[in-house]
Amino acid sequence: MTQQKTTPTQPPVVQDLPAEPEPAFGWTQYAERINGRVAMIAFIALLLLEAVTHQDLFTWLGLR
């Protein structure tokens, strides 16, 4: 019988992931990302509100 020699393998190199942006004051990429997400959620909520109540936002708020 022949024995196979195993060669030691090196562990895979783990690449550093980009750091998450931290909250900061002003016009930052983090703030813009959060504002965009909130705007998308608000837009969908307004569409659902109009679909459920069959009224637009201004009528629902009593401004018309």
Secondary structure in CASP SS format (residue, H / E / C, confidence):
PFRMAT SS
TARGET T0000
AUTHOR 0000-0000-0000
METHOD secondary structure of the structure
MODEL  1
M C 1.00
T C 1.00
Q C 1.00
Q C 1.00
K C 1.00
T C 1.00
T C 1.00
P C 1.00
T C 1.00
Q C 1.00
P C 1.00
P C 1.00
V C 1.00
V C 1.00
Q C 1.00
D C 1.00
L C 1.00
P C 1.00
A C 1.00
E C 1.00
P C 1.00
E C 1.00
P C 1.00
A C 1.00
F C 1.00
G C 1.00
W C 1.00
T C 1.00
Q H 1.00
Y H 1.00
A H 1.00
E H 1.00
R H 1.00
I H 1.00
N H 1.00
G H 1.00
R H 1.00
V H 1.00
A H 1.00
M H 1.00
I H 1.00
A H 1.00
F H 1.00
I H 1.00
A H 1.00
L H 1.00
L H 1.00
L H 1.00
L H 1.00
E H 1.00
A H 1.00
V H 1.00
T H 1.00
H C 1.00
Q C 1.00
D C 1.00
L H 1.00
F H 1.00
T H 1.00
W H 1.00
L H 1.00
G C 1.00
L C 1.00
R C 1.00
END
